[in-house]
Amino acid sequence: MRCGVCGSERLSPVGELISADRWKERLQFRFSRPGLLKPRPTFNAGFARACRDCGALFVLLSEESRERLDAVADDLTDAEGHPTGSPSDDT
C-alpha cells in the first residue's frame, strides 16, 4: 500500500482512531440528509494508518460501516456546507 499524498510505502500499522474528548467515541463520516425526515447517513471511522514520511492520515471504516456505505453509496449526496471547489463540484 502506498501513501496517496506522497507515494511512500512507509505506512504505519492500523491504529485506533478516537475522539480526544471521549475515549469511547469514534470519528464519524457523514453525508447530507436524503429527505426531510430521514436521518443523515453516518458511518463510524474507528481506524487509521499514517504515512511515516509526510504524516498524511488515512481513515478506515470498520467492515460493518464499509458494507453499509457500499449499500447506499449511489444514493448519497455531498454534506451540507461542503467546501466549494471540492472534487464533487466537477460532476
FIMI-802988 format. One record per atom (N, C-alpha, C): residue number from 0; residue in three letters; atom name; x, y, z. Coordinates in steps of 0.02 Angstrom, whole numbers, plus 50000, padded with zeros to 5 digits. Example, Ala and Ser with C-alpha at 12.3 -4.5 7.8 and 13.67 -1.06 7.14 Angstrom:
BEGIN
+-----+------+------+-------+-------+-------+
: seq : type : atom :    xx :    yy :    zz :
+-----+------+------+-------+-------+-------+
:   0 :  Ala :    N : 50660 : 49716 : 50390 :
:   0 :  Ala :   CA : 50615 : 49775 : 50390 :
:   0 :  Ala :    C : 50660 : 49835 : 50390 :
:   1 :  Ser :    N : 50642 : 49888 : 50354 :
:   1 :  Ser :   CA : 50684 : 49947 : 50357 :
:   1 :  Ser :    C : 50645 : 50002 : 50394 :
+-----+------+------+-------+-------+-------+
***
This chain:
BEGIN
+-----+------+------+-------+-------+-------+
: seq : type : atom :    xx :    yy :    zz :
+-----+------+------+-------+-------+-------+
:   0 :  Met :    N : 50042 : 49941 : 50000 :
:   0 :  Met :   CA : 50000 : 50000 : 50000 :
:   0 :  Met :    C : 50045 : 50062 : 50000 :
:   1 :  Arg :    N : 50024 : 50111 : 49961 :
:   1 :  Arg :   CA : 50062 : 50174 : 49956 :
:   1 :  Arg :    C : 50022 : 50232 : 49982 :
:   2 :  Cys :    N : 50057 : 50283 : 50005 :
:   2 :  Cys :   CA : 50026 : 50346 : 50027 :
:   2 :  Cys :    C : 49995 : 50380 : 49966 :
:   3 :  Gly :    N : 49934 : 50401 : 49972 :
:   3 :  Gly :   CA : 49900 : 50436 : 49917 :
:   3 :  Gly :    C : 49924 : 50507 : 49908 :
:   4 :  Val :    N : 49963 : 50533 : 49955 :
:   4 :  Val :   CA : 49987 : 50602 : 49951 :
:   4 :  Val :    C : 50058 : 50605 : 49923 :
:   5 :  Cys :    N : 50105 : 50567 : 49952 :
:   5 :  Cys :   CA : 50175 : 50572 : 49931 :
:   5 :  Cys :    C : 50201 : 50509 : 49896 :
:   6 :  Gly :    N : 50162 : 50455 : 49896 :
:   6 :  Gly :   CA : 50183 : 50394 : 49862 :
:   6 :  Gly :    C : 50227 : 50347 : 49903 :
:   7 :  Ser :    N : 50242 : 50366 : 49964 :
:   7 :  Ser :   CA : 50285 : 50324 : 50006 :
:   7 :  Ser :    C : 50251 : 50258 : 50022 :
:   8 :  Glu :    N : 50293 : 50207 : 50032 :
:   8 :  Glu :   CA : 50267 : 50142 : 50054 :
:   8 :  Glu :    C : 50275 : 50134 : 50130 :
:   9 :  Arg :    N : 50299 : 50186 : 50163 :
:   9 :  Arg :   CA : 50312 : 50183 : 50235 :
:   9 :  Arg :    C : 50250 : 50205 : 50274 :
:  10 :  Leu :    N : 50201 : 50160 : 50278 :
:  10 :  Leu :   CA : 50140 : 50174 : 50315 :
:  10 :  Leu :    C : 50141 : 50138 : 50382 :
:  11 :  Ser :    N : 50110 : 50168 : 50431 :
:  11 :  Ser :   CA : 50106 : 50137 : 50497 :
:  11 :  Ser :    C : 50058 : 50078 : 50495 :
:  12 :  Pro :    N : 50061 : 50036 : 50547 :
:  12 :  Pro :   CA : 50009 : 49985 : 50553 :
:  12 :  Pro :    C : 49942 : 50020 : 50566 :
:  13 :  Val :    N : 49887 : 49984 : 50561 :
:  13 :  Val :   CA : 49821 : 50011 : 50576 :
:  13 :  Val :    C : 49817 : 50026 : 50650 :
:  14 :  Gly :    N : 49795 : 50086 : 50666 :
:  14 :  Gly :   CA : 49786 : 50106 : 50735 :
:  14 :  Gly :    C : 49714 : 50127 : 50748 :
:  15 :  Glu :    N : 49697 : 50131 : 50811 :
:  15 :  Glu :   CA : 49630 : 50151 : 50832 :
:  15 :  Glu :    C : 49623 : 50227 : 50828 :
:  16 :  Leu :    N : 49568 : 50250 : 50801 :
:  16 :  Leu :   CA : 49555 : 50322 : 50793 :
:  16 :  Leu :    C : 49498 : 50341 : 50841 :
:  17 :  Ile :    N : 49513 : 50384 : 50889 :
:  17 :  Ile :   CA : 49463 : 50403 : 50939 :
:  17 :  Ile :    C : 49458 : 50478 : 50945 :
:  18 :  Ser :    N : 49403 : 50501 : 50975 :
:  18 :  Ser :   CA : 49394 : 50572 : 50989 :
:  18 :  Ser :    C : 49436 : 50589 : 51051 :
:  19 :  Ala :    N : 49467 : 50647 : 51051 :
:  19 :  Ala :   CA : 49507 : 50667 : 51108 :
:  19 :  Ala :    C : 49464 : 50681 : 51170 :
:  20 :  Asp :    N : 49402 : 50700 : 51159 :
:  20 :  Asp :   CA : 49358 : 50717 : 51214 :
:  20 :  Asp :    C : 49330 : 50656 : 51250 :
:  21 :  Arg :    N : 49312 : 50605 : 51212 :
:  21 :  Arg :   CA : 49281 : 50546 : 51242 :
:  21 :  Arg :    C : 49315 : 50484 : 51212 :
:  22 :  Trp :    N : 49348 : 50446 : 51252 :
:  22 :  Trp :   CA : 49389 : 50390 : 51227 :
:  22 :  Trp :    C : 49349 : 50336 : 51194 :
:  23 :  Lys :    N : 49285 : 50329 : 51209 :
:  23 :  Lys :   CA : 49245 : 50276 : 51177 :
:  23 :  Lys :    C : 49213 : 50300 : 51112 :
:  24 :  Glu :    N : 49213 : 50364 : 51098 :
:  24 :  Glu :   CA : 49182 : 50390 : 51038 :
:  24 :  Glu :    C : 49229 : 50385 : 50978 :
:  25 :  Arg :    N : 49200 : 50373 : 50921 :
:  25 :  Arg :   CA : 49238 : 50368 : 50858 :
:  25 :  Arg :    C : 49222 : 50428 : 50814 :
:  26 :  Leu :    N : 49266 : 50445 : 50770 :
:  26 :  Leu :   CA : 49251 : 50496 : 50721 :
:  26 :  Leu :    C : 49198 : 50469 : 50674 :
:  27 :  Gln :    N : 49159 : 50514 : 50644 :
:  27 :  Gln :   CA : 49106 : 50492 : 50600 :
:  27 :  Gln :    C : 49112 : 50524 : 50532 :
:  28 :  Phe :    N : 49093 : 50487 : 50481 :
:  28 :  Phe :   CA : 49092 : 50508 : 50412 :
:  28 :  Phe :    C : 49018 : 50517 : 50395 :
:  29 :  Arg :    N : 48996 : 50579 : 50379 :
:  29 :  Arg :   CA : 48925 : 50594 : 50374 :
:  29 :  Arg :    C : 48909 : 50629 : 50308 :
:  30 :  Phe :    N : 48849 : 50615 : 50283 :
:  30 :  Phe :   CA : 48825 : 50644 : 50220 :
:  30 :  Phe :    C : 48762 : 50684 : 50231 :
:  31 :  Ser :    N : 48738 : 50718 : 50178 :
:  31 :  Ser :   CA : 48676 : 50756 : 50183 :
:  31 :  Ser :    C : 48617 : 50711 : 50197 :
:  32 :  Arg :    N : 48567 : 50741 : 50226 :
:  32 :  Arg :   CA : 48504 : 50706 : 50241 :
:  32 :  Arg :    C : 48470 : 50690 : 50174 :
:  33 :  Pro :    N : 48450 : 50627 : 50163 :
:  33 :  Pro :   CA : 48419 : 50608 : 50099 :
:  33 :  Pro :    C : 48347 : 50631 : 50092 :
:  34 :  Gly :    N : 48315 : 50654 : 50144 :
:  34 :  Gly :   CA : 48246 : 50677 : 50143 :
:  34 :  Gly :    C : 48232 : 50717 : 50206 :
:  35 :  Leu :    N : 48176 : 50751 : 50208 :
:  35 :  Leu :   CA : 48161 : 50795 : 50264 :
:  35 :  Leu :    C : 48161 : 50760 : 50331 :
:  36 :  Leu :    N : 48132 : 50702 : 50335 :
:  36 :  Leu :   CA : 48127 : 50667 : 50400 :
:  36 :  Leu :    C : 48175 : 50608 : 50407 :
:  37 :  Lys :    N : 48218 : 50599 : 50359 :
:  37 :  Lys :   CA : 48265 : 50542 : 50362 :
:  37 :  Lys :    C : 48329 : 50562 : 50398 :
:  38 :  Pro :    N : 48359 : 50516 : 50434 :
:  38 :  Pro :   CA : 48423 : 50531 : 50468 :
:  38 :  Pro :    C : 48480 : 50539 : 50418 :
:  39 :  Arg :    N : 48531 : 50576 : 50438 :
:  39 :  Arg :   CA : 48590 : 50584 : 50395 :
:  39 :  Arg :    C : 48629 : 50519 : 50395 :
:  40 :  Pro :    N : 48647 : 50493 : 50336 :
:  40 :  Pro :   CA : 48689 : 50432 : 50334 :
:  40 :  Pro :    C : 48756 : 50446 : 50368 :
:  41 :  Thr :    N : 48771 : 50407 : 50419 :
:  41 :  Thr :   CA : 48831 : 50416 : 50459 :
:  41 :  Thr :    C : 48867 : 50350 : 50468 :
:  42 :  Phe :    N : 48933 : 50352 : 50461 :
:  42 :  Phe :   CA : 48973 : 50291 : 50465 :
:  42 :  Phe :    C : 49031 : 50303 : 50514 :
:  43 :  Asn :    N : 49041 : 50257 : 50560 :
:  43 :  Asn :   CA : 49095 : 50264 : 50609 :
:  43 :  Asn :    C : 49162 : 50249 : 50576 :
:  44 :  Ala :    N : 49210 : 50292 : 50589 :
:  44 :  Ala :   CA : 49278 : 50284 : 50564 :
:  44 :  Ala :    C : 49323 : 50272 : 50625 :
:  45 :  Gly :    N : 49335 : 50210 : 50640 :
:  45 :  Gly :   CA : 49370 : 50194 : 50702 :
:  45 :  Gly :    C : 49443 : 50175 : 50695 :
:  46 :  Phe :    N : 49469 : 50175 : 50634 :
:  46 :  Phe :   CA : 49538 : 50153 : 50623 :
:  46 :  Phe :    C : 49573 : 50199 : 50574 :
:  47 :  Ala :    N : 49639 : 50199 : 50574 :
:  47 :  Ala :   CA : 49677 : 50240 : 50527 :
:  47 :  Ala :    C : 49748 : 50214 : 50519 :
:  48 :  Arg :    N : 49780 : 50234 : 50465 :
:  48 :  Arg :   CA : 49851 : 50224 : 50453 :
:  48 :  Arg :    C : 49881 : 50294 : 50442 :
:  49 :  Ala :    N : 49944 : 50302 : 50458 :
:  49 :  Ala :   CA : 49978 : 50366 : 50447 :
:  49 :  Ala :    C : 50039 : 50354 : 50404 :
:  50 :  Cys :    N : 50053 : 50401 : 50359 :
:  50 :  Cys :   CA : 50114 : 50398 : 50319 :
:  50 :  Cys :    C : 50171 : 50420 : 50364 :
:  51 :  Arg :    N : 50224 : 50380 : 50366 :
:  51 :  Arg :   CA : 50281 : 50396 : 50409 :
:  51 :  Arg :    C : 50326 : 50448 : 50377 :
:  52 :  Asp :    N : 50315 : 50465 : 50314 :
:  52 :  Asp :   CA : 50357 : 50515 : 50281 :
:  52 :  Asp :    C : 50324 : 50584 : 50280 :
:  53 :  Cys :    N : 50260 : 50588 : 50260 :
:  53 :  Cys :   CA : 50228 : 50654 : 50255 :
:  53 :  Cys :    C : 50176 : 50667 : 50309 :
:  54 :  Gly :    N : 50156 : 50615 : 50346 :
:  54 :  Gly :   CA : 50109 : 50625 : 50401 :
:  54 :  Gly :    C : 50035 : 50622 : 50381 :
:  55 :  Ala :    N : 50020 : 50608 : 50318 :
:  55 :  Ala :   CA : 49950 : 50604 : 50297 :
:  55 :  Ala :    C : 49916 : 50548 : 50336 :
:  56 :  Leu :    N : 49854 : 50560 : 50354 :
:  56 :  Leu :   CA : 49815 : 50511 : 50392 :
:  56 :  Leu :    C : 49762 : 50481 : 50347 :
:  57 :  Phe :    N : 49758 : 50415 : 50345 :
:  57 :  Phe :   CA : 49710 : 50380 : 50304 :
:  57 :  Phe :    C : 49660 : 50345 : 50349 :
:  58 :  Val :    N : 49600 : 50372 : 50352 :
:  58 :  Val :   CA : 49548 : 50347 : 50396 :
:  58 :  Val :    C : 49516 : 50285 : 50365 :
:  59 :  Leu :    N : 49503 : 50235 : 50406 :
:  59 :  Leu :   CA : 49474 : 50172 : 50383 :
:  59 :  Leu :    C : 49408 : 50159 : 50419 :
:  60 :  Leu :    N : 49358 : 50139 : 50382 :
:  60 :  Leu :   CA : 49294 : 50120 : 50410 :
:  60 :  Leu :    C : 49298 : 50049 : 50437 :
:  61 :  Ser :    N : 49256 : 50033 : 50485 :
:  61 :  Ser :   CA : 49250 : 49964 : 50507 :
:  61 :  Ser :    C : 49219 : 49925 : 50450 :
:  62 :  Glu :    N : 49224 : 49859 : 50450 :
:  62 :  Glu :   CA : 49195 : 49818 : 50397 :
:  62 :  Glu :    C : 49120 : 49828 : 50393 :
:  63 :  Glu :    N : 49087 : 49833 : 50451 :
:  63 :  Glu :   CA : 49014 : 49843 : 50453 :
:  63 :  Glu :    C : 48996 : 49910 : 50422 :
:  64 :  Ser :    N : 49033 : 49963 : 50439 :
:  64 :  Ser :   CA : 49019 : 50029 : 50410 :
:  64 :  Ser :    C : 49034 : 50030 : 50335 :
:  65 :  Arg :    N : 49088 : 49996 : 50314 :
:  65 :  Arg :   CA : 49104 : 49993 : 50243 :
:  65 :  Arg :    C : 49048 : 49959 : 50203 :
:  66 :  Glu :    N : 49021 : 49904 : 50230 :
:  66 :  Glu :   CA : 48967 : 49869 : 50197 :
:  66 :  Glu :    C : 48904 : 49912 : 50192 :
:  67 :  Arg :    N : 48888 : 49948 : 50246 :
:  67 :  Arg :   CA : 48829 : 49992 : 50245 :
:  67 :  Arg :    C : 48839 : 50049 : 50195 :
:  68 :  Leu :    N : 48900 : 50078 : 50193 :
:  68 :  Leu :   CA : 48915 : 50131 : 50146 :
:  68 :  Leu :    C : 48908 : 50106 : 50074 :
:  69 :  Asp :    N : 48935 : 50048 : 50060 :
:  69 :  Asp :   CA : 48932 : 50019 : 49993 :
:  69 :  Asp :    C : 48860 : 50009 : 49971 :
:  70 :  Ala :    N : 48816 : 49989 : 50017 :
:  70 :  Ala :   CA : 48746 : 49976 : 50001 :
:  70 :  Ala :    C : 48708 : 50039 : 49982 :
:  71 :  Val :    N : 48728 : 50098 : 50009 :
:  71 :  Val :   CA : 48690 : 50159 : 49996 :
:  71 :  Val :    C : 48729 : 50212 : 49957 :
:  72 :  Ala :    N : 48791 : 50197 : 49938 :
:  72 :  Ala :   CA : 48836 : 50248 : 49909 :
:  72 :  Ala :    C : 48808 : 50282 : 49847 :
:  73 :  Asp :    N : 48773 : 50246 : 49804 :
:  73 :  Asp :   CA : 48747 : 50276 : 49742 :
:  73 :  Asp :    C : 48693 : 50328 : 49755 :
:  74 :  Asp :    N : 48663 : 50327 : 49814 :
:  74 :  Asp :   CA : 48609 : 50374 : 49830 :
:  74 :  Asp :    C : 48631 : 50432 : 49874 :
:  75 :  Leu :    N : 48695 : 50435 : 49893 :
:  75 :  Leu :   CA : 48720 : 50488 : 49937 :
:  75 :  Leu :    C : 48735 : 50552 : 49899 :
:  76 :  Thr :    N : 48729 : 50608 : 49935 :
:  76 :  Thr :   CA : 48747 : 50673 : 49907 :
:  76 :  Thr :    C : 48796 : 50706 : 49955 :
:  77 :  Asp :    N : 48828 : 50760 : 49933 :
:  77 :  Asp :   CA : 48877 : 50796 : 49975 :
:  77 :  Asp :    C : 48844 : 50821 : 50039 :
:  78 :  Ala :    N : 48884 : 50826 : 50091 :
:  78 :  Ala :   CA : 48861 : 50854 : 50154 :
:  78 :  Ala :    C : 48845 : 50927 : 50144 :
:  79 :  Glu :    N : 48795 : 50952 : 50182 :
:  79 :  Glu :   CA : 48778 : 51022 : 50179 :
:  79 :  Glu :    C : 48839 : 51064 : 50199 :
:  80 :  Gly :    N : 48850 : 51118 : 50164 :
:  80 :  Gly :   CA : 48905 : 51162 : 50181 :
:  80 :  Gly :    C : 48973 : 51136 : 50161 :
:  81 :  His :    N : 48976 : 51087 : 50115 :
:  81 :  His :   CA : 49041 : 51061 : 50095 :
:  81 :  His :    C : 49081 : 51117 : 50062 :
:  82 :  Pro :    N : 49147 : 51115 : 50065 :
:  82 :  Pro :   CA : 49188 : 51169 : 50037 :
:  82 :  Pro :    C : 49178 : 51174 : 49961 :
:  83 :  Thr :    N : 49177 : 51236 : 49937 :
:  83 :  Thr :   CA : 49172 : 51245 : 49865 :
:  83 :  Thr :    C : 49239 : 51226 : 49834 :
:  84 :  Gly :    N : 49237 : 51204 : 49772 :
:  84 :  Gly :   CA : 49298 : 51183 : 49739 :
:  84 :  Gly :    C : 49317 : 51112 : 49754 :
:  85 :  Ser :    N : 49273 : 51075 : 49789 :
:  85 :  Ser :   CA : 49288 : 51006 : 49804 :
:  85 :  Ser :    C : 49280 : 50964 : 49740 :
:  86 :  Pro :    N : 49309 : 50905 : 49736 :
:  86 :  Pro :   CA : 49304 : 50864 : 49676 :
:  86 :  Pro :    C : 49232 : 50850 : 49655 :
:  87 :  Ser :    N : 49184 : 50848 : 49702 :
:  87 :  Ser :   CA : 49115 : 50833 : 49684 :
:  87 :  Ser :    C : 49083 : 50891 : 49647 :
:  88 :  Asp :    N : 49113 : 50952 : 49648 :
:  88 :  Asp :   CA : 49086 : 51008 : 49611 :
:  88 :  Asp :    C : 49095 : 51000 : 49536 :
:  89 :  Asp :    N : 49139 : 50955 : 49516 :
:  89 :  Asp :   CA : 49154 : 50945 : 49445 :
:  89 :  Asp :    C : 49103 : 50901 : 49410 :
:  90 :  Thr :    N : 49060 : 50868 : 49446 :
:  90 :  Thr :   CA : 49012 : 50823 : 49415 :
:  90 :  Thr :    C : 48948 : 50857 : 49398 :
+-----+------+------+-------+-------+-------+
***
